[in-house]
Amino acid sequence: MPLGPFGSSQALSLGVELELQLVNTIDFDLTSGANDLLELLSRKPFPGIVTPEMTQSMIEIATGIQTTHAPLLAELRGMRDTLVKACDRLNLGIAGGGTHPFQRWSEQRVFSKPRFEEISVLYGYLAKQFTVFGQHVHVGCASDVVRQVQAVERLGDLANLPVYLLDDIAAHAAVARA
């Protein structure tokens, strides 16, 4: 699936996304608790954004766009504290980072959302088996950098090369279009 268009943002602004595991507090296996957790969290204002992810055993949280690290850190702490309280109430554990060490992919249920259902049809069991709980730190870029990233994205698989090659690849893309 191609990326949507990049927008311009203030240079060096920051935002964070975390994909989090919902685990059973007895055996620490993944558990389908996203619906209950999201419903509980919807009852009060959440200090960021919380959304479902691919399976019922995961959620994603995201901060707003910040221009310095102190408000970003404060927002992340507020989200953490709110999530811990809600998870405690539901007897859920929450974890992040990498993959779950012993999940049984065949027991994972895809979250009922068109995008996730499309991915599940497209990739089959792989969509559940290779679930990764990632951390994304977004750094705002000036519009000229955005244009370079869009040029790289048009090159397809080459877009997965390390960022330090961006200038060389963007230059090659310009030559290829000429």
LOLUM-124834 format. One line per 3 residues: their letters; for each residue x, y, z negated of N, C-alpha, C. Coordinates in steps of 0.02 Angstrom, whole numbers, plus 32768, in hexadecimal, padded with zeros to 4 digits. Layout:
N
A> X,Y,Z,X,Y,Z,X,Y,Z | ...
END
This chain:
178
MPL> 802A,7FC6,8000,8000,8000,8000,802C,803E,8000 | 8024,806A,8030,804E,80A6,8032,803C,80D5,7FF9 | 806E,80FC,7FE6,8063,812E,7FB2,8038,8166,7FCD
GPF> 8012,8186,7FA2,7FED,81C1,7FB6,801D,81FA,7FC1 | 8004,8232,7FD9,8031,826B,7FE6,804C,8286,7FA4 | 808B,8299,7FA6,80AA,82B8,7F6B,8096,8301,7F69
GSS> 808A,8319,7F2E,807C,8360,7F25,80B9,8383,7F0A | 80BB,83C3,7F10,80F2,83EA,7EF5,80E4,83F6,7EAB | 8117,83FA,7E84,810F,8409,7E3D,814A,8433,7E26
QAL> 8143,844F,7DEC,8179,8478,7DD1,81B7,844D,7DC8 | 81EF,8466,7DE0,822E,8441,7DDC,823D,8430,7D93 | 8250,83F2,7D87,8264,83D7,7D47,822B,83D2,7D13
SLG> 81ED,83D8,7D2A,81B6,83C9,7CFC,81B6,837E,7CF0 | 8196,8368,7CB9,819A,8322,7CA5,8156,8305,7C97 | 814F,82C5,7CA5,8113,829F,7C93,8128,8256,7C8A
VEL> 8104,8233,7C5E,8115,81ED,7C50,80D8,81C1,7C58 | 80E1,8187,7C75,80AD,8153,7C79,80CB,8114,7C59 | 80A2,80F3,7C30,80B6,80B3,7C12,8080,8080,7C1E
ELQ> 8093,8046,7C37,8066,800D,7C3F,8071,7FE0,7C03 | 803C,7FD5,7BDD,8043,7FB3,7B9C,801F,7F70,7B9A | 803D,7F41,7B77,8021,7EFE,7B6D,7FF1,7EFF,7B31
LVN> 7FB9,7EDE,7B37,7F8C,7ED3,7AFF,7F96,7E8A,7AE9 | 7FAB,7E81,7AAB,7FBB,7E3D,7A94,7F92,7E2A,7A57 | 7F88,7DE9,7A50,7F67,7DCC,7A17,7F97,7DD1,79DC
TID> 7F7F,7DE7,79A2,7FAC,7DF1,7969,7FBE,7DAF,7945 | 7FA1,7D78,795A,7FB1,7D38,793B,7FEA,7D15,7960 | 7FE4,7D0F,79A3,8018,7CEC,79C9,803E,7D19,79FA
FDL> 802B,7D58,79FE,804B,7D8A,7A29,8046,7D7B,7A73 | 8016,7D51,7A85,8008,7D46,7ACC,7FDD,7D80,7AE5 | 7FDF,7D8B,7B26,7FB4,7DBF,7B42,7F6B,7DAE,7B34
TSG> 7F43,7DE1,7B28,7EFC,7DD7,7B1A,7ED2,7E0A,7B40 | 7E98,7DF5,7B55,7E6C,7E21,7B7D,7E46,7E51,7B4F | 7E68,7E86,7B3C,7E4A,7EB6,7B0E,7E40,7EFB,7B2A
AND> 7E4E,7F05,7B6B,7E4C,7F48,7B88,7E07,7F68,7B84 | 7DD2,7F42,7B95,7D8F,7F60,7B93,7D7E,7F7A,7B4E | 7D89,7F51,7B1B,7D79,7F66,7AD6,7DA3,7FA2,7AC1
LLE> 7DE3,7FA0,7AD1,7E10,7FD6,7ABE,7DFD,8018,7AE1 | 7DF0,8014,7B22,7DDE,8051,7B47,7D9B,806D,7B2E | 7D6D,8041,7B1C,7D2D,8059,7B02,7D36,807B,7ABF
LLS> 7D5E,805E,7A93,7D6C,807C,7A52,7D8F,80C0,7A5B | 7DC0,80C3,7A86,7DE5,8101,7A91,7DBA,8138,7AB0 | 7D86,8125,7AD5,7D5B,8156,7AF6,7D2F,817D,7AC5
RKP> 7D2B,8166,7A88,7D00,8186,7A55,7D1D,81C7,7A3A | 7D5D,81D1,7A42,7D7F,820E,7A29,7DAE,8227,7A5F | 7DC0,8267,7A5D,7DF1,827F,7A8D,7E34,825A,7A86
FPG> 7E51,8248,7ABF,7E91,8226,7ABF,7EC7,8259,7AD2 | 7F00,825A,7AAF,7F33,828D,7ABC,7F5D,8280,7AFA | 7F3E,826C,7B2F,7F5F,825D,7B6F,7F2B,823C,7B9B
IVT> 7F42,8211,7BC6,7F15,81EC,7BF3,7F1E,81A2,7BE5 | 7EE7,817D,7BE0,7EEA,8135,7BD8,7EBC,8116,7C0C | 7ED5,80E4,7C30,7EAE,80C5,7C66,7EBA,807A,7C66
PEM> 7E8D,8055,7C87,7E99,800D,7C8F,7ED2,8002,7CBF | 7EEF,7FC6,7CBB,7F22,7FB2,7CEB,7F0B,7F70,7D0B | 7F38,7F50,7D2E,7F27,7F16,7D59,7EFF,7EE0,7D35
TQS> 7F13,7ECD,7CF9,7EEF,7E98,7CD6,7ED0,7EB3,7C96 | 7EA3,7E8B,7C7B,7E80,7E9E,7C3D,7EB0,7E9F,7C01 | 7EED,7E87,7C09,7F1D,7E85,7BD2,7F4F,7EBF,7BD6
MIE> 7F3E,7EF3,7BFB,7F6C,7F2B,7C00,7F46,7F6D,7C09 | 7F66,7FA3,7BF4,7F4C,7FE6,7BFF,7F86,8012,7C15 | 7F76,804D,7C2E,7FAA,807D,7C3F,7F9A,80BE,7C1A
IAT> 7FCD,80DC,7BFD,7FC5,811E,7BE0,7FF2,814E,7C07 | 7FDE,818D,7C09,8005,81BF,7C2D,7FFF,8202,7C09 | 8036,8225,7C09,8037,8268,7BEC,8020,829A,7C21
GIQ> 8014,82D6,7C0A,800B,830D,7C39,804F,8323,7C53 | 8050,8355,7C7C,808E,8370,7C97,80A9,83A3,7C65 | 80E7,8399,7C51,8107,83C5,7C1F,8145,83E5,7C3E
TTH> 8157,8420,7C26,8192,8442,7C40,81CF,843A,7C13 | 81C4,8422,7BD5,81FC,8414,7BA8,81EF,83D3,7B84 | 8223,83B7,7B65,821C,8375,7B47,81F5,8375,7B06
APL> 81F6,83AC,7ADF,81D4,83AC,7A9E,8189,83A0,7AA3 | 8164,83C3,7ACF,811C,83B4,7AD5,8110,836E,7AF1 | 813C,8357,7B1C,8135,8313,7B38,813B,82DF,7B00
LAE> 816D,82E8,7AD6,8177,82BA,7A9E,813D,82BD,7A6D | 8124,82F8,7A5F,80EA,82FF,7A32,80AC,82DC,7A4F | 80A2,82E3,7A91,8069,82C2,7AB0,8070,8276,7AAE
LRG> 80AC,825C,7ABB,80B8,8214,7AB7,80AD,81FA,7A71 | 80C4,821F,7A3E,80B9,8209,79F9,806F,8208,79E7 | 804A,823B,79FF,8002,823C,79F3,7FDE,8202,7A13
MRD> 7FF2,81F1,7A50,7FD5,81B8,7A72,7FE6,8178,7A4D | 8025,8170,7A38,8039,8135,7A13,800F,812D,79D4 | 8009,8162,79AD,7FE5,815E,796E,7F9B,814C,7979
TLV> 7F7D,816A,79AC,7F37,815C,79BC,7F2E,8114,79D2 | 7F5C,80FB,79FC,7F58,80B6,7A13,7F62,8084,79DA | 7F92,8091,79AF,7F9F,8063,7977,7F61,805E,794B
KAC> 7F41,8096,793B,7F05,8094,7911,7ECD,806C,7933 | 7EC2,8079,7973,7E8D,8056,7998,7E9D,800B,799C | 7EDB,7FFA,79AB,7EEE,7FB4,79B1,7EE8,7F91,796D
DRL> 7EFB,7FB2,7937,7EF3,7F95,78F5,7EA9,7F85,78E8 | 7E7E,7FB2,78FB,7E36,7FA8,78F0,7E1C,7F6B,7916 | 7E39,7F5E,7951,7E23,7F26,797B,7E4E,7EE7,7971
NLG> 7E7E,7EEA,7943,7EAC,7EB3,7937,7ED4,7EA1,7976 | 7EEA,7ED5,7999,7F14,7ECD,79D5,7F5A,7EE6,79C5 | 7F8A,7EC7,79E5,7FCE,7EE2,79E4,7FDA,7F04,7A26
IAG> 8009,7F32,7A27,8018,7F56,7A65,8064,7F55,7A6F | 807A,7F48,7AAC,80C1,7F44,7ABB,80CC,7F5D,7B01 | 8109,7F6C,7B11,8119,7F83,7B54,815B,7F68,7B6B
GGT> 816C,7F77,7BA8,81AE,7F67,7BC2,81B5,7F23,7BE1 | 81C2,7F22,7C22,81D3,7EE4,7C45,8197,7EB7,7C51 | 81A1,7E77,7C46,816C,7E46,7C4F,815E,7E23,7C0C
HPF> 8126,7E03,7C08,8116,7DDD,7BCC,813B,7D9B,7BD0 | 815C,7D85,7B9A,8188,7D4B,7B9F,8166,7D08,7BAA | 8126,7D01,7B97,8107,7CBF,7B9F,80BE,7CC3,7BB4
QRW> 80AC,7CF7,7BD9,8066,7CFC,7BEE,8053,7CC1,7C1B | 8014,7CB0,7C18,7FF8,7C7E,7C46,7FCF,7CA4,7C79 | 7FED,7CAF,7CB4,7FCF,7CDA,7CE6,7F8A,7CC2,7CFA
SEQ> 7F7E,7C81,7CF8,7F3D,7C67,7D0D,7F05,7C7C,7CDD | 7F16,7C92,7CA1,7EE4,7CA9,7C71,7ED7,7CF4,7C75 | 7EFF,7D18,7C9C,7EF7,7D60,7CA1,7EBB,7D71,7CCD
RVF> 7E93,7DA1,7CB6,7E59,7DB7,7CDD,7E67,7DFC,7CFA | 7E59,7E03,7D3A,7E63,7E42,7D5D,7E2E,7E73,7D45 | 7E44,7EB1,7D37,7E15,7EE5,7D22,7DE7,7EF5,7D5C
SKP> 7DA7,7EFB,7D4E,7D74,7F07,7D81,7D77,7F4F,7D9A | 7DA1,7F5A,7DCC,7DA9,7F9B,7DEA,7DBD,7F8E,7E33 | 7DA1,7FB1,7E64,7DAE,7FA0,7EAA,7DF8,7F99,7EBC
RFE> 7E22,7FC6,7EA5,7E69,7FC4,7EB6,7E89,7F84,7E9D | 7E7A,7F70,7E5F,7E97,7F34,7E42,7E7C,7EF6,7E63 | 7E3C,7EF6,7E74,7E1F,7EBD,7E97,7E3E,7EB5,7EDD
EIS> 7E4B,7EED,7EFF,7E6C,7EEB,7F40,7EB2,7ECE,7F3A | 7ED7,7EE4,7F08,7F1B,7EC9,7EFE,7F18,7E7F,7EEE | 7EE7,7E6A,7EC7,7EE0,7E23,7EB5,7ED2,7DF9,7EF3
VLY> 7EA7,7E11,7F1F,7E98,7DEC,7F5D,7ED6,7DEA,7F89 | 7EF8,7E23,7F8E,7F33,7E28,7FBA,7F6C,7DFB,7FA3 | 7F7A,7DFA,7F62,7FB5,7DD6,7F48,7FA4,7D96,7F23
GYL> 7F64,7D87,7F18,7F51,7D4A,7EF7,7F6C,7D46,7EB0 | 7F83,7D09,7E9E,7F9B,7CFE,7E5A,7FD8,7D29,7E49 | 7FFE,7D40,7E7B,8039,7D69,7E6D,8027,7DAA,7E4A
AKQ> 7FEB,7DC4,7E58,7FD6,7E02,7E38,7FD2,7DFA,7DEC | 7FC2,7DBE,7DD5,7FBE,7DB1,7D8D,8000,7D94,7D72 | 8021,7D6B,7D9A,805D,7D49,7D82,8097,7D79,7D78
FTV> 809E,7DAA,7DA2,80D7,7DD7,7D9E,80C4,7E1B,7D83 | 8098,7E1B,7D53,8084,7E59,7D33,80C0,7E76,7D0C | 80CF,7EB4,7D1A,8107,7ED6,7CFA,80EC,7F12,7CD3
FGQ> 8106,7F1B,7C98,80F1,7F52,7C6D,8129,7F85,7C70 | 811F,7FB9,7C98,8155,7FE7,7CA7,814F,802A,7C83 | 8184,804F,7C88,8187,8093,7C6F,819D,80BE,7CAA
HVH> 8177,80F3,7CB6,8186,8120,7CEE,818E,8166,7CD2 | 81C7,8184,7CDF,81D2,81C9,7CCD,81D2,81F1,7D0E | 81A3,821E,7D14,819C,8246,7D50,81BE,8289,7D45
VGC> 81E8,829D,7D73,820A,82DD,7D6F,81F4,8306,7DAB | 81DB,8342,7D9E,81C3,836E,7DD3,81FC,8383,7E01 | 81EA,8389,7E41,821B,839C,7E74,8201,83D6,7E9D
ASD> 822F,83FE,7EB6,821C,8434,7EE3,8203,8416,7F25 | 81E0,843D,7F4D,81C0,8423,7F89,81F2,8406,7FBB | 8230,8420,7FC0,825F,8404,7FF0,8273,83BC,7FDE
VVR> 8276,83AC,7F9E,8285,8368,7F88,8249,833B,7F98 | 820C,8355,7F8F,81D0,832F,7F9F,81D0,831B,7FE8 | 81E2,8349,8014,81E5,833A,805C,8219,8303,806A
QVQ> 8251,8303,8046,8283,82CF,8050,8268,828B,803A | 8245,8289,8002,8228,824B,7FEA,81F5,8231,801C | 81CC,825E,8037,819A,8249,8069,81BC,822D,80A7
AVE> 81F4,824A,80BB,8219,8231,80F5,8233,81EB,80E6 | 824C,81E0,80AA,8265,819E,8097,822C,816C,8096 | 81F3,817F,807B,81B9,8152,8076,81A4,813A,80BB
RLG> 81AA,8165,80EE,8198,8151,8133,81C7,811C,814F | 8201,8113,8131,8230,80E1,8148,8221,809B,812E | 81ED,8095,8106,81D8,8053,80EE,8206,8037,80B9
DLA> 821F,7FFA,80C5,8247,7FD8,8092,8286,7FFD,807E | 829E,8028,80AA,82DA,804E,8098,82CD,807D,805D | 828D,808B,804F,827C,80B7,8018,828F,8099,7FD4
NLP> 82A0,8059,7FD2,82B3,8039,7F93,82FD,8040,7F83 | 8321,8064,7FAD,8368,806E,7FA0,8372,809F,7F66 | 83AC,809D,7F47,83B8,80CB,7F0E,83AF,8114,7F21
VYL> 839A,813C,7EF1,838B,8182,7EFD,83C7,81A9,7F16 | 8404,8197,7F02,843E,81BE,7F17,8449,81BB,7F63 | 8427,818D,7F85,842C,8189,7FCD,83F7,81B4,7FF0
LDD> 83CD,81D6,7FC9,8395,81FB,7FE4,83A9,822D,801B | 83DD,8254,800F,83F1,8286,8041,8406,8265,8082 | 842E,822F,807E,8444,820D,80BB,8409,81EF,80E1
IAA> 83DB,81D0,80BD,83A2,81B0,80DD,8374,81E5,80FC | 8368,821B,80D8,833D,8250,80F3,835C,826D,8133 | 839E,8274,8134,83BF,828D,8170,83B6,825B,81AA
HAA> 83BC,821A,819D,83B2,81E7,81D1,8369,81E9,81E9 | 833A,81F3,81BB,82F4,81F6,81CE,82E7,8231,81FD | 8307,8268,81F0,8300,82A3,821B,831A,8295,8260
VAR> 8353,8272,8264,8371,8260,82A5,8343,822E,82C9 | 8327,81FE,82A5,82FC,81CC,82C3,82BD,81EA,82E1 | 82A3,821E,82C2,8266,823F,82DC,8276,826C,8317
A> 82B5,8281,8320,82C7,82B0,8355,82C9,828F,8399
END
